[in-house]
Amino acid sequence: MTSRKGRSRRNSDCTAGGLRPALRAPHRSRRHEGAEQAFVIGVLTSAADFARARAWGVSDAPDHERYLAETAELLADALERFETVRARMFHPRDFEEFCVLHGLDPAEPAARDRYLVNPPLQTQLLVYQGEELAGDFVPRLVRARENGLTLRHADLLLDGALLGSAGPAEADEEHACWVRAAHQRGSEVFRRMLVGAGAGVYELRLRVDAPGGRLTAAARVLQWEDGVVRINDEELELVCAVLCAGLALELPAVAVLHGSQGSAASCGEYLPAAWAWSSGGPDWAPAARPVRLDGVAAQPGYSLGTVC
């Protein structure tokens, strides 16, 4: 398991507003110069968002279905021409607020480009690798926006040390080390939860009662018999960040890991499982009593201290 704590995200070298699925200007790769070229696109993920954004002249498509088809063609072309292709949800309300804050005209393509590469929003970017756009990738973009907002909240609670967003004048090495140590503890807590669960298909749900509102995270996990884990990078990053904030600030928290325990190697026998843990300080322990989190009922989990 890996995490990307404290790693600031790089801005793109090239951007495209992404809402009008056509390359209006030639974007040439400079691979021979050794410089990574990145293509960034914003995607309207619902018919309602598409209808709301049409007033800004962002697409000539007749409807959202055709818009997604044309955007998929644009992404396929970008994969052939750029080192890296990234996408994020284009949220009309977020965009309007961004334009008001910076005094921009939302109908101008330059405003959309600035919105897409705005540094505080870089946590919402996903790398696109050819997935079916209207299938799993669009829901991932929606979750990435929600996850990004939670990451920003956690980062603010930790004075910018989580995402490396603190300014030079605010940088404090001792504080940064404290946050890194909490992140490592959080990553280890998650690892022990999974190791103790064994092979299976699970979902982790996590809630931390934090100042300014609850921090929540969810991650879907597939764990094989040999311990190999499949999990989306952005969900892993969010879980570890929320665990980090809770442990660093010693906030009340609860976690539930539930799903089907077992594997094909055990003759395809799968057993329902649901475990719960809680924390109110620097450590996590089995919940003192049965827990219901987001509609999922779970019994007190196993001791994480006994898991290697």
BELZIZI-V15947 format. One record per pair of residues at least 6 apart in sequence whose ideal C-beta (glycine too) atoms are under 6 Angstrom apart, sorted by the first residue. I is the first residue (numbers start at 1). J is the second residue. Records with the same first field share a line. If there is no record, write none. Layout:
# BELZIZI-V15947
I: J ; J
This chain:
# BELZIZI-V15947
1: 191
3: 187 ; 240
4: 237
5: 183
6: 164
8: 164
9: 122
11: 117
12: 38 ; 40 ; 117
13: 37 ; 38
14: 27 ; 37 ; 39
15: 40 ; 113 ; 116 ; 117
16: 41
17: 109 ; 112 ; 113
18: 41 ; 42
19: 58 ; 59
20: 58 ; 59
21: 70 ; 71 ; 74
29: 37 ; 81 ; 82
30: 37
36: 83
37: 82 ; 83
38: 84
39: 78 ; 82 ; 85
40: 86 ; 116
41: 87
42: 88 ; 90 ; 116
43: 87 ; 90 ; 141
44: 50 ; 53 ; 90
45: 89 ; 138 ; 141 ; 142
47: 64
49: 92
50: 64 ; 67
52: 92
53: 92
56: 106 ; 107
57: 107
59: 67
61: 67 ; 70
68: 133 ; 134
72: 133
75: 128
78: 85
79: 85
85: 128
86: 125 ; 127
87: 126 ; 128
88: 124 ; 125
89: 141 ; 142 ; 145
95: 115
98: 115
99: 106 ; 111
104: 111
105: 111
123: 148 ; 151
124: 144 ; 145 ; 148
126: 144
131: 137
144: 234
147: 234 ; 238
150: 215
151: 241
154: 162 ; 215 ; 241 ; 245
155: 162 ; 163 ; 165
157: 245
158: 179
160: 166
161: 175 ; 176 ; 179
162: 179 ; 241
179: 248
182: 244 ; 247 ; 248
183: 244
185: 247
186: 240 ; 243 ; 244 ; 247
187: 240
189: 243 ; 284
190: 239
192: 304 ; 307
193: 257
194: 223
195: 307
196: 302 ; 307
199: 223 ; 224 ; 225 ; 263
200: 223 ; 259 ; 260 ; 261 ; 262
201: 222 ; 259 ; 260
202: 221 ; 257 ; 259
203: 220 ; 259
204: 219 ; 257
205: 218 ; 256 ; 293 ; 294
206: 217 ; 242 ; 255
207: 214 ; 216 ; 254
208: 215 ; 242 ; 246 ; 251 ; 253
209: 251 ; 252
210: 251
215: 242
217: 238 ; 239 ; 242
219: 231 ; 235 ; 239
221: 231
222: 230
223: 229
225: 263 ; 265
246: 253
250: 281
252: 280
253: 279
254: 278 ; 291 ; 293
255: 277
256: 276 ; 293 ; 296 ; 298
257: 275
258: 274 ; 296
260: 270
261: 271 ; 273
262: 269 ; 270 ; 271
274: 298
275: 298 ; 301
276: 287 ; 291 ; 298 ; 300 ; 301
277: 284 ; 286 ; 287 ; 301
278: 287
284: 304
286: 300 ; 301
287: 300
290: 299
291: 298
